[in-house]
Amino acid sequence: MPADLTYLAEDADLHPLWRAVHGRLCTGTSPEAINTVRVPALSTAGIAQLRTWLDTSTRRRRGTSAVTVSGNTATVPLRELLAVLGIDRGTLIALVEKAVGEPVVDRSAATLAAADRRAQLWQYATEELPDLPQLVARMRATGVGEDDTEIRHSIAALAAALRHIPARPPIPLAKLAHDITGDPHYFDLTTLNGIRLVAAVAERAGHTEPARPDLVRALLATVGVIADRLSATVLLFNVEVVGDGPIDRRLRDSPAPVALTLLDLVQHPPVLAPQTLTVVENPSVMEIAFTAGARQPIACTSGQLRAIDHVLFQLAVAHGVRLRYAGDIDTAGKQIAAVVASTYGAELIAMDDDTASEASHHPPVTRCLRLREGESLHTLSAETATIYQEHDVLLARIFSGQPL
């Protein structure tokens, strides 16, 4: 840039003008095509300087100005200004780049290039996933960022997985993911890629995409993909069975709580006798029942409902078992309880307002707990929003009327 124009770039009062011109140039507009430019937040001093350059004697006599102002936006005749200042095309670009501190980049060309890349991406998706228009449309609606590498990899992995299924013999989901991507967790059902795989299997089979985890796993099983049948367990204690299968025998013969996997419940489901089954959220409650010698049928689902928990509830309903459910008294616990009650007709116990009120008046604080100076037991209890099942008040109601 010519040295005598440096002051233009460094003049703070003119900076909004050069920023506005920079924006116009970045849209792909050539300097010659810019006649006027609208400049927001141009200072009074900046307007005065521009009028000094542009307003001729004739304009002054008529009381008009080349620079008009409406609200906080000034309209500047750029072509006329450049002529007055003797600034050519190349000088203008160098001037605004120096003033703004950023190069002029034709974003229109970049936008067109990005649109072309996206078109190629979705053409690739359509070719790789030809029988999944709904899934492709959903992925397309989600959009992509600057780099489409990740979505391309996801499309390629999905296509490869679908070529491997139906799998005969059945294959674990983690093994399928490992063999295709090198990462056994790539299609974990809590990840976006796992969700897309389930959606792909459902669409290809013409089924509605399932939401419940047990139904998701059942859908995958129809194409020979086994998802997580061994890691999750439910605990059963004193549960009465009338069948003669291997799981029935385990439940009948064991004096202690029995941990069952999803594989156990699906491959060798026990035949449950009609009974009242109390289902709790925390394994420690099961431990308490065992050490206290409780004789009532009890099961534990351990928090948020998983596939195995839904299968257990379905099994109980199918066999005419009366369900009672108890969880921690907090937002998450109440949400879980609401699902169990509405889906499986369980009676909710030890979770009502009376239970919460009684528990709050008997905070579980031992003598050895050292409180801060001036802090009361009531204050400490209030700060602990969750009332856990291990509270004596909740335990008494869970086992109320039941033999221990």
C-alpha positions as CSV (number, residue, x, y, z in Angstrom):
1,M,0.0,0.0,0.0
2,P,1.3,3.5,-0.8
3,A,2.8,5.1,2.4
4,D,0.6,8.2,2.1
5,L,-2.6,6.1,2.4
6,T,-1.4,4.3,5.6
7,Y,-3.2,6.8,7.8
8,L,-6.5,5.9,6.1
9,A,-6.2,2.3,7.3
10,E,-5.2,3.4,10.8
11,D,-7.9,6.0,11.3
12,A,-10.3,4.5,13.9
13,D,-13.1,6.8,12.7
14,L,-13.0,5.3,9.2
15,H,-12.6,1.7,10.4
16,P,-16.4,0.9,10.1
17,L,-16.2,2.0,6.4
18,W,-13.3,-0.3,5.6
19,R,-15.0,-3.1,7.5
20,A,-18.2,-2.7,5.4
21,V,-16.2,-2.6,2.2
22,H,-14.3,-5.6,3.3
23,G,-17.5,-7.5,3.8
24,R,-18.8,-6.5,0.3
25,L,-15.6,-7.7,-1.3
26,C,-15.8,-11.0,0.5
27,T,-19.2,-11.7,-1.0
28,G,-17.5,-11.8,-4.4
29,T,-18.4,-8.3,-5.4
30,S,-15.7,-6.6,-7.5
31,P,-14.4,-3.2,-6.4
32,E,-15.7,-1.6,-9.6
33,A,-19.2,-2.9,-9.0
34,I,-19.6,-1.2,-5.6
35,N,-21.2,2.2,-6.1
36,T,-22.4,2.9,-2.6
37,V,-21.9,1.1,0.7
38,R,-24.0,1.2,3.9
39,V,-21.9,1.7,7.0
40,P,-23.3,1.0,10.5
41,A,-21.9,2.8,13.6
42,L,-19.9,5.4,11.7
43,S,-18.8,8.0,14.1
44,T,-19.6,11.7,13.8
45,A,-16.0,12.4,13.2
46,G,-15.9,9.8,10.5
47,I,-18.9,11.3,8.8
48,A,-17.4,14.7,9.0
49,Q,-14.2,13.6,7.4
50,L,-16.0,11.9,4.5
51,R,-18.1,15.0,3.9
52,T,-15.0,17.1,3.9
53,W,-13.7,15.0,1.0
54,L,-16.9,14.5,-0.9
55,D,-19.2,17.6,-0.4
56,T,-18.5,20.1,-3.1
57,S,-19.3,23.8,-2.8
58,T,-22.5,23.3,-4.9
59,R,-23.7,20.6,-2.4
60,R,-22.9,22.8,0.5
61,R,-24.9,25.7,-1.0
62,R,-27.9,23.5,-1.6
63,G,-27.6,22.0,1.9
64,T,-27.2,18.5,0.7
65,S,-24.4,16.0,1.4
66,A,-22.9,13.1,-0.4
67,V,-23.0,11.1,2.8
68,T,-26.5,10.5,4.0
69,V,-27.5,9.1,7.5
70,S,-30.5,7.1,8.5
71,G,-30.6,6.0,12.1
72,N,-27.2,4.7,12.9
73,T,-26.3,3.8,9.3
74,A,-24.5,6.0,6.9
75,T,-24.6,5.6,3.1
76,V,-21.3,6.4,1.5
77,P,-20.7,6.8,-2.3
78,L,-17.7,4.6,-2.5
79,R,-17.0,5.0,-6.2
80,E,-16.9,8.8,-5.8
81,L,-14.7,8.6,-2.7
82,L,-12.2,6.4,-4.4
83,A,-12.0,8.8,-7.3
84,V,-11.5,11.7,-5.0
85,L,-8.7,9.9,-3.1
86,G,-7.2,8.4,-6.2
87,I,-7.5,4.8,-4.9
88,D,-7.5,2.1,-7.6
89,R,-8.8,-1.5,-7.4
90,G,-5.6,-3.0,-6.1
91,T,-5.0,-0.3,-3.6
92,L,-8.6,-0.6,-2.2
93,I,-8.1,-4.3,-1.5
94,A,-4.8,-3.7,0.2
95,L,-6.3,-0.8,2.2
96,V,-9.2,-2.8,3.6
97,E,-7.1,-5.8,4.4
98,K,-4.6,-3.6,6.4
99,A,-7.5,-1.8,8.1
100,V,-9.5,-4.9,9.0
101,G,-6.5,-7.2,9.6
102,E,-8.0,-10.0,7.5
103,P,-7.4,-11.0,3.9
104,V,-10.2,-10.5,1.4
105,V,-11.6,-14.0,0.6
106,D,-14.2,-14.5,-2.0
107,R,-16.7,-16.4,0.1
108,S,-19.0,-16.9,-2.8
109,A,-16.5,-19.2,-4.4
110,A,-15.9,-20.9,-1.1
111,T,-19.7,-21.3,-0.7
112,L,-20.1,-22.8,-4.1
113,A,-17.2,-25.2,-3.5
114,A,-18.8,-26.2,-0.2
115,A,-22.1,-26.8,-1.8
116,D,-20.4,-28.9,-4.4
117,R,-18.7,-31.0,-1.8
118,R,-22.0,-31.5,0.1
119,A,-23.7,-32.5,-3.1
120,Q,-20.9,-35.1,-3.7
121,L,-21.2,-36.3,-0.1
122,W,-25.0,-36.9,-0.3
123,Q,-24.6,-38.5,-3.8
124,Y,-22.0,-40.8,-2.1
125,A,-24.5,-41.6,0.7
126,T,-27.2,-42.4,-1.8
127,E,-24.9,-44.7,-3.7
128,E,-23.6,-46.5,-0.5
129,L,-27.0,-46.7,1.2
130,P,-29.4,-47.1,-1.8
131,D,-32.2,-48.7,0.1
132,L,-32.2,-46.3,3.1
133,P,-33.6,-43.0,1.8
134,Q,-35.1,-42.1,5.2
135,L,-31.8,-42.5,7.0
136,V,-29.9,-40.5,4.4
137,A,-32.5,-37.8,4.6
138,R,-32.2,-37.7,8.4
139,M,-28.4,-37.5,8.1
140,R,-28.7,-34.8,5.5
141,A,-31.1,-32.7,7.7
142,T,-28.5,-32.9,10.5
143,G,-26.0,-31.2,8.3
144,V,-22.2,-31.4,8.3
145,G,-19.5,-29.0,9.4
146,E,-16.5,-27.7,7.5
147,D,-15.0,-31.2,7.3
148,D,-17.1,-34.0,5.9
149,T,-14.5,-36.7,6.7
150,E,-16.3,-38.0,9.8
151,I,-19.7,-38.3,8.1
152,R,-18.1,-40.1,5.1
153,H,-16.5,-42.5,7.4
154,S,-19.8,-43.1,9.1
155,I,-21.6,-43.8,5.8
156,A,-18.8,-46.2,4.7
157,A,-18.9,-48.0,8.1
158,L,-22.7,-48.3,7.9
159,A,-22.6,-49.6,4.3
160,A,-20.0,-52.2,5.3
161,A,-21.9,-53.3,8.4
162,L,-25.1,-53.8,6.3
163,R,-23.1,-56.0,3.9
164,H,-22.2,-58.2,6.8
165,I,-25.7,-58.8,8.0
166,P,-27.8,-60.9,8.4
167,A,-24.9,-62.6,10.2
168,R,-24.9,-66.3,10.3
169,P,-23.7,-67.4,12.8
170,P,-24.6,-64.4,15.0
171,I,-21.9,-61.9,15.7
172,P,-21.5,-59.6,18.8
173,L,-22.1,-56.0,18.0
174,A,-18.6,-55.1,19.3
175,K,-17.0,-57.8,17.0
176,L,-18.9,-56.4,14.0
177,A,-17.7,-52.9,14.9
178,H,-14.1,-54.0,15.4
179,D,-13.9,-56.0,12.1
180,I,-15.2,-53.0,10.1
181,T,-13.6,-50.0,11.8
182,G,-11.0,-51.3,14.2
183,D,-13.0,-49.9,17.1
184,P,-15.2,-52.3,19.1
185,H,-17.2,-49.4,20.5
186,Y,-17.9,-47.7,17.1
187,F,-21.5,-49.0,17.0
188,D,-22.2,-48.8,20.8
189,L,-26.0,-48.2,21.0
190,T,-25.6,-45.0,23.0
191,T,-23.5,-43.4,20.2
192,L,-24.7,-41.7,17.0
193,N,-23.2,-44.4,14.9
194,G,-25.0,-47.1,16.9
195,I,-28.3,-45.2,16.6
196,R,-27.8,-45.0,12.8
197,L,-27.1,-48.7,12.6
198,V,-30.4,-49.5,14.4
199,A,-32.2,-47.0,12.1
200,A,-30.7,-48.7,9.1
201,V,-31.7,-52.2,10.2
202,A,-35.2,-51.0,11.0
203,E,-35.7,-49.2,7.7
204,R,-34.3,-52.0,5.6
205,A,-36.7,-54.4,7.3
206,G,-39.6,-52.0,6.9
207,H,-40.1,-51.7,10.7
208,T,-40.6,-48.7,12.9
209,E,-37.4,-47.8,14.7
210,P,-37.7,-49.1,18.3
211,A,-37.0,-46.8,21.3
212,R,-36.9,-49.2,24.2
213,P,-33.5,-50.8,24.7
214,D,-34.8,-54.4,24.8
215,L,-36.7,-53.9,21.5
216,V,-33.5,-52.4,20.0
217,R,-31.6,-55.5,20.9
218,A,-34.4,-57.8,19.7
219,L,-34.4,-56.0,16.3
220,L,-30.6,-56.4,16.0
221,A,-30.9,-60.1,17.0
222,T,-33.2,-60.7,14.0
223,V,-30.2,-59.9,11.7
224,G,-27.8,-61.9,13.8
225,V,-26.2,-59.0,15.7
226,I,-26.0,-59.6,19.5
227,A,-25.7,-56.5,21.6
228,D,-24.5,-56.7,25.2
229,R,-26.1,-59.8,26.5
230,L,-23.6,-60.6,29.2
231,S,-22.4,-57.4,30.9
232,A,-25.7,-56.2,32.4
233,T,-27.4,-58.2,35.1
234,V,-30.5,-58.2,37.3
235,L,-30.5,-59.6,40.8
236,L,-33.3,-61.9,41.9
237,F,-33.9,-63.2,45.4
238,N,-36.6,-65.5,46.8
239,V,-38.3,-65.4,43.4
240,E,-40.7,-68.4,43.0
241,V,-40.5,-70.4,39.8
242,V,-42.4,-73.3,38.5
243,G,-40.3,-74.3,35.5
244,D,-37.6,-76.9,35.1
245,G,-35.1,-75.0,33.0
246,P,-31.5,-74.2,34.0
247,I,-32.4,-70.7,35.2
248,D,-35.4,-72.0,37.1
249,R,-33.2,-74.5,38.9
250,R,-30.6,-71.8,39.8
251,L,-33.3,-69.6,41.3
252,R,-34.9,-72.4,43.1
253,D,-31.7,-73.9,44.6
254,S,-29.8,-70.7,45.5
255,P,-30.1,-69.5,49.1
256,A,-28.5,-66.1,48.0
257,P,-29.5,-63.5,45.4
258,V,-28.9,-64.7,41.8
259,A,-27.4,-62.5,39.1
260,L,-29.0,-63.1,35.7
261,T,-27.8,-61.8,32.3
262,L,-29.9,-60.8,29.4
263,L,-28.7,-64.1,27.8
264,D,-30.2,-66.0,30.7
265,L,-33.6,-64.3,30.5
266,V,-33.8,-64.6,26.7
267,Q,-32.3,-68.0,26.0
268,H,-33.6,-69.8,29.1
269,P,-36.4,-67.7,30.6
270,P,-37.6,-68.9,33.9
271,V,-41.3,-69.6,34.5
272,L,-42.4,-67.3,37.3
273,A,-45.1,-68.4,39.7
274,P,-47.9,-65.9,40.4
275,Q,-46.5,-63.8,43.3
276,T,-45.9,-60.2,44.4
277,L,-42.4,-59.1,43.3
278,T,-40.8,-56.0,44.8
279,V,-38.3,-54.4,42.4
280,V,-35.8,-51.9,43.9
281,E,-33.4,-49.5,42.3
282,N,-30.3,-50.0,44.5
283,P,-28.3,-53.3,44.9
284,S,-27.7,-52.4,48.5
285,V,-31.4,-52.9,49.3
286,M,-31.0,-56.5,48.0
287,E,-28.0,-56.9,50.3
288,I,-30.0,-55.7,53.2
289,A,-32.9,-58.1,52.4
290,F,-30.4,-61.0,52.2
291,T,-28.5,-60.2,55.4
292,A,-31.8,-59.6,57.3
293,G,-33.2,-63.0,56.1
294,A,-36.1,-61.5,54.2
295,R,-38.3,-64.1,52.6
296,Q,-40.3,-61.9,50.2
297,P,-39.5,-62.1,46.4
298,I,-37.3,-59.2,45.5
299,A,-35.4,-58.0,42.4
300,C,-33.0,-55.2,41.6
301,T,-32.7,-53.4,38.3
302,S,-29.8,-51.0,39.3
303,G,-30.9,-47.5,38.2
304,Q,-31.8,-46.4,34.7
305,L,-33.8,-49.1,32.8
306,R,-31.7,-51.2,30.4
307,A,-32.7,-53.9,28.0
308,I,-32.4,-56.6,30.6
309,D,-34.7,-54.7,33.0
310,H,-37.5,-54.4,30.4
311,V,-37.2,-58.1,29.6
312,L,-37.6,-58.9,33.3
313,F,-40.7,-56.7,33.6
314,Q,-42.2,-58.2,30.4
315,L,-41.5,-61.7,31.8
316,A,-43.2,-60.8,35.1
317,V,-46.3,-59.3,33.4
318,A,-46.6,-62.4,31.0
319,H,-46.6,-64.7,34.0
320,G,-49.2,-62.8,36.0
321,V,-46.7,-61.4,38.6
322,R,-47.9,-58.4,40.7
323,L,-45.2,-55.8,40.6
324,R,-44.2,-53.3,43.3
325,Y,-41.5,-50.8,42.5
326,A,-39.4,-48.6,44.7
327,G,-36.6,-46.2,43.8
328,D,-34.6,-43.2,45.2
329,I,-36.8,-40.2,45.7
330,D,-35.3,-37.7,43.3
331,T,-35.9,-36.5,39.8
332,A,-34.2,-39.5,38.1
333,G,-35.8,-42.0,40.4
334,K,-39.3,-40.6,39.9
335,Q,-38.8,-40.7,36.1
336,I,-37.8,-44.4,36.2
337,A,-40.7,-45.2,38.5
338,A,-43.2,-43.4,36.2
339,V,-42.0,-45.6,33.2
340,V,-42.3,-48.8,35.2
341,A,-45.8,-47.9,36.5
342,S,-47.2,-46.7,33.1
343,T,-45.6,-49.5,31.0
344,Y,-45.9,-52.5,33.3
345,G,-48.6,-51.5,35.8
346,A,-46.3,-51.6,38.8
347,E,-47.5,-50.2,42.2
348,L,-45.1,-47.5,43.4
349,I,-44.1,-47.8,47.0
350,A,-42.0,-45.8,49.4
351,M,-41.8,-42.9,46.9
352,D,-44.8,-40.7,47.9
353,D,-44.8,-37.3,49.5
354,D,-45.6,-38.8,53.0
355,T,-42.5,-41.0,52.8
356,A,-40.3,-38.1,51.6
357,S,-41.7,-35.9,54.4
358,E,-41.1,-38.5,57.1
359,A,-37.6,-39.2,55.8
360,S,-36.7,-35.5,55.7
361,H,-37.6,-35.2,59.4
362,H,-35.3,-38.1,60.3
363,P,-32.0,-37.2,58.5
364,P,-29.5,-40.1,58.4
365,V,-26.7,-38.3,60.3
366,T,-24.7,-40.2,62.9
367,R,-23.1,-38.8,65.9
368,C,-19.6,-39.1,64.4
369,L,-20.5,-36.8,61.5
370,R,-18.8,-33.4,62.2
371,L,-20.9,-30.4,61.1
372,R,-19.6,-27.0,60.3
373,E,-20.0,-24.5,63.1
374,G,-23.5,-23.1,63.2
375,E,-24.9,-25.7,60.8
376,S,-28.0,-27.7,61.9
377,L,-29.0,-31.2,60.9
378,H,-32.0,-29.8,59.1
379,T,-29.8,-27.6,56.9
380,L,-27.6,-30.5,56.0
381,S,-30.6,-32.6,55.0
382,A,-32.1,-29.9,52.9
383,E,-28.9,-29.6,50.9
384,T,-29.1,-33.3,50.1
385,A,-32.0,-33.3,47.6
386,T,-32.0,-37.0,47.0
387,I,-33.6,-39.4,49.6
388,Y,-31.9,-42.7,48.9
389,Q,-33.5,-46.1,49.4
390,E,-31.0,-46.9,52.1
391,H,-32.8,-44.5,54.4
392,D,-34.4,-46.4,57.3
393,V,-37.8,-44.8,56.6
394,L,-37.8,-46.0,53.0
395,L,-36.6,-49.5,53.9
396,A,-39.3,-49.8,56.5
397,R,-42.0,-49.0,53.9
398,I,-40.4,-51.2,51.2
399,F,-40.5,-54.2,53.6
400,S,-43.8,-53.2,55.3
401,G,-46.1,-56.1,55.9
402,Q,-43.5,-58.5,54.4
403,P,-41.7,-61.2,56.4
404,L,-38.1,-60.5,57.2
